[in-house]
Amino acid sequence: MSRVIESERVEVLEAAERHDLALDDGSRVAVVGGGPSGSLFSYFLLQLAQRIGIKLAVDIYERRDFSALGAAGCNMCGGVISESLLQALSVEGIKLPADVVQRGIDSFTFHTAEETVTLYAPYREMRIGTVYRGGGPKGTRQPWWRSFDGYLLQLAVHSGARVVRERVADITWDDSRPQVHLKDGVQTYDLLVGAIGVNTPSLAVFEKLGIGYKQPKTRKTSNIEFELGSDYITRELGSSMHAFLLDLPKLDFAALIPKGDYVTMCLIGENISSEFVDSFVQNPVVKGYLAGKQDHRAGACRCAPLASLGDAVHPFGNRVLLLGDCGTTRLNKDGIGSAYRVAKTAAVTALFRGISSEDFREGYGPLCRSIHNDNRFGRVIFDVVDIIKRNAFLTRAVMRMARSEQQMTGRQRRMSMVLWDMFTGSAPYRDVFVRCLHPAFWSRLVWNIFVNPRSASTAGPGKEELVDRSGLGREYRAGEIIVRQGEQGDCMYVIQSGQVEVLRSNNGQEVRLAVLGEGDIFGEMAIFQKEARSATVRALTNARVLSVDRKIFLRRVHEDPSFVFTILQKMSQRIREMDAKLVTSGGQSEGKATR
Ligand SMILES: Cc1cc2nc3c(=O)[nH]c(=O)nc-3n(C[C@H](O)[C@H](O)[C@H](O)COP(=O)(O)OP(=O)(O)OC[C@H]3O[C@@H](n4cnc5c(N)ncnc54)[C@H](O)[C@@H]3O)c2cc1C
């Protein structure tokens, strides 16, 4: 009998403890680090809490002033926002403003010692954005832009977070709650989130918390800003990312990334030394794009940040969670994209499941494991790319295959898709790997190795007009058709700026169903049902529109079903408006124009 009572008591105590390990009205959350993972976690946590009527107090500890120039204001990276991240953010209702995006990128240009090939994004749309993480390169006169990290931090603040401009010096436990030590006192929280990246000694503070956390392995990389002038960049580099597939040892990724007046040179590989950077900028293929300014040692804005090689050990415990680079991140590519995915999943877990180690293991752990497993495929792919770069005949075959695909319509662009997804970081490494196993991929590659006699080409991305390249998506002029009723579609659209009208043809008469503006979506039915477009959408004013691929969309929905919340909200609003119209029209004939 006493044993039964004892086990019931244990159950009650466990339930009480579990109940205690949950966020509720008035719970206090500390987020250490206001980079992408910290800001996005705070933003989503507060947004989700608001939806279910819970009021949380979220403090973000961030010592950096993101408006400062140079390394002081910067989280040191290439600043490329991948197409999958841009599309996901826009579906979540986060549109990057024009003064945050330095340049929209519509293509990727690959350079080898012998030739150059450019791959274009679908619809030649500005699908990738380049940004400054901080205030911009040191020495910049009158910056006209805003920092990307500063913008995300502001999103969190507008959702109710408080920013504390202080460096967290230590963390201890107050009974079972985490305590943050500051210059003049100690603060106790219900949940502590570490989003401190890997370029900080504070990682040791989390290691000694007793949750079993071990920081990820890292390696040294290099970023250098070259001031080449906007006109030169538009003319010579265009709206293209330039990746270099050169026979240089231990180099996973080397790129020139065009921004406003600057080009960021980003080198990621096995401990990039200063001497390695010297030899890279002197390489004849690279030199040609630096307008004779390859003296990077003389006052250029440069940094040598550490890059995470994947994942930490046990990045969570009761009431503690580590996110982004200091937890689990994607190898080499789209680190900000993976910061967004883990931040959102962590916020959903903390709010709807709980904040115990068990809750994080069940709710947050699967995504970390999936990124970890995907990085394994990534490692294999980067090793294969290394072999290709060291063998001129293989490099030539890869470039030939990609080039001939670009010149032919109708044929599946297998090599182009592999290169695009691999270098833009838009698809999981596993997908890229599986695509490389396809027999048709191999037969084309072998044909290009042994048979295709085409000579090398040095065709770059093509000279561009000097026009504003800061917008994302594609610009449509007033009156231009964006989608046509009856056509098959495999993407939906998010309006970045301007207005469009939705039109339905009925018995030869055109009926305007709606006028949509910035932030609105259309064409979503093509994602949910494989049916022809039910209406035509035409630009009413000059409009900028970003397309969202079915595959990218569905992948996110499987990872995070709450991803569709904003779309459901908009669709339900639309149904409400249509209901209201039906009632006011009092059953008038359907075909009557409303224009
Ligand atoms: C060379 C290089 C190029 C890269 N290029 C790209 C790219 O083009 N695109 C891309 O998507 N990713 C890129 N990445 C990866 C990307 O930079 C990271 O994945 C991303 O910054 C991770 O975000 P985070 O919020 O986890 O960490 P971070 O961005 O490092 O932010 C951590 C924040 O924590 C703060 N902090 C640290 N310690 C404390 C403390 N004790 N108290 C208070 N605050 C603290 C810091 O000030 C910082 O603001 C690149 C990385 C490298 C190294």
PDBQT file of the ligand as one rigid body, heavy atoms in Angstrom, charges set to zero:
ROOT
HETATM    1  C1  LIG A 601      33.509  33.810 -43.285  1.00  0.00    +0.000 C 
HETATM    2  C2  LIG A 601      32.058  33.512 -43.037  1.00  0.00    +0.000 A 
HETATM    3  C3  LIG A 601      31.130  33.834 -44.011  1.00  0.00    +0.000 A 
HETATM    4  C4  LIG A 601      29.792  33.544 -43.803  1.00  0.00    +0.000 A 
HETATM    5  N1  LIG A 601      28.921  33.899 -44.776  1.00  0.00    +0.000 NA
HETATM    6  C5  LIG A 601      27.602  33.633 -44.610  1.00  0.00    +0.000 A 
HETATM    7  C6  LIG A 601      26.673  34.031 -45.614  1.00  0.00    +0.000 A 
HETATM    8  O1  LIG A 601      27.029  34.650 -46.601  1.00  0.00    +0.000 OA
HETATM    9  N2  LIG A 601      25.365  33.721 -45.429  1.00  0.00    +0.000 N 
HETATM   10  C7  LIG A 601      24.935  33.034 -44.313  1.00  0.00    +0.000 A 
HETATM   11  O2  LIG A 601      23.727  32.740 -44.226  1.00  0.00    +0.000 OA
HETATM   12  N3  LIG A 601      25.798  32.696 -43.328  1.00  0.00    +0.000 NA
HETATM   13  C8  LIG A 601      27.110  32.982 -43.444  1.00  0.00    +0.000 A 
HETATM   14  N4  LIG A 601      27.989  32.670 -42.443  1.00  0.00    +0.000 N 
HETATM   15  C9  LIG A 601      27.464  32.045 -41.220  1.00  0.00    +0.000 C 
HETATM   16  C10 LIG A 601      26.762  33.098 -40.337  1.00  0.00    +0.000 C 
HETATM   17  O3  LIG A 601      27.629  34.165 -40.086  1.00  0.00    +0.000 OA
HETATM   18  C11 LIG A 601      26.332  32.485 -39.005  1.00  0.00    +0.000 C 
HETATM   19  O4  LIG A 601      25.720  31.238 -39.234  1.00  0.00    +0.000 OA
HETATM   20  C12 LIG A 601      25.330  33.382 -38.264  1.00  0.00    +0.000 C 
HETATM   21  O5  LIG A 601      25.919  34.615 -37.981  1.00  0.00    +0.000 OA
HETATM   22  C13 LIG A 601      24.920  32.726 -36.948  1.00  0.00    +0.000 C 
HETATM   23  O6  LIG A 601      24.101  33.588 -36.224  1.00  0.00    +0.000 OA
HETATM   24  P1  LIG A 601      24.081  33.528 -34.635  1.00  0.00    +0.000 P 
HETATM   25  O7  LIG A 601      23.036  34.461 -34.203  1.00  0.00    +0.000 OA
HETATM   26  O8  LIG A 601      23.992  32.123 -34.182  1.00  0.00    +0.000 OA
HETATM   27  O9  LIG A 601      25.529  34.034 -34.152  1.00  0.00    +0.000 OA
HETATM   28  P2  LIG A 601      26.241  35.438 -34.386  1.00  0.00    +0.000 P 
HETATM   29  O10 LIG A 601      25.824  36.033 -35.646  1.00  0.00    +0.000 OA
HETATM   30  O11 LIG A 601      27.690  35.172 -34.192  1.00  0.00    +0.000 OA
HETATM   31  O12 LIG A 601      25.698  36.351 -33.192  1.00  0.00    +0.000 OA
HETATM   32  C14 LIG A 601      26.112  36.152 -31.853  1.00  0.00    +0.000 C 
HETATM   33  C15 LIG A 601      25.818  37.424 -31.060  1.00  0.00    +0.000 C 
HETATM   34  O13 LIG A 601      26.060  37.173 -29.673  1.00  0.00    +0.000 OA
HETATM   35  C16 LIG A 601      26.676  38.314 -29.094  1.00  0.00    +0.000 C 
HETATM   36  N5  LIG A 601      27.385  37.851 -27.878  1.00  0.00    +0.000 N 
HETATM   37  C17 LIG A 601      28.394  36.962 -27.795  1.00  0.00    +0.000 A 
HETATM   38  N6  LIG A 601      28.753  36.798 -26.506  1.00  0.00    +0.000 NA
HETATM   39  C18 LIG A 601      27.956  37.598 -25.754  1.00  0.00    +0.000 A 
HETATM   40  C19 LIG A 601      27.846  37.859 -24.355  1.00  0.00    +0.000 A 
HETATM   41  N7  LIG A 601      28.618  37.258 -23.462  1.00  0.00    +0.000 N 
HETATM   42  N8  LIG A 601      26.903  38.754 -23.935  1.00  0.00    +0.000 NA
HETATM   43  C20 LIG A 601      26.077  39.381 -24.830  1.00  0.00    +0.000 A 
HETATM   44  N9  LIG A 601      26.160  39.155 -26.163  1.00  0.00    +0.000 NA
HETATM   45  C21 LIG A 601      27.077  38.278 -26.621  1.00  0.00    +0.000 A 
HETATM   46  C22 LIG A 601      27.586  38.832 -30.195  1.00  0.00    +0.000 C 
HETATM   47  O14 LIG A 601      27.872  40.207 -29.991  1.00  0.00    +0.000 OA
HETATM   48  C23 LIG A 601      26.743  38.564 -31.443  1.00  0.00    +0.000 C 
HETATM   49  O15 LIG A 601      25.969  39.684 -31.785  1.00  0.00    +0.000 OA
HETATM   50  C24 LIG A 601      29.356  32.924 -42.607  1.00  0.00    +0.000 A 
HETATM   51  C25 LIG A 601      30.277  32.621 -41.618  1.00  0.00    +0.000 A 
HETATM   52  C26 LIG A 601      31.621  32.914 -41.814  1.00  0.00    +0.000 A 
HETATM   53  C27 LIG A 601      32.591  32.595 -40.736  1.00  0.00    +0.000 C 
ENDROOT
TORSDOF 0
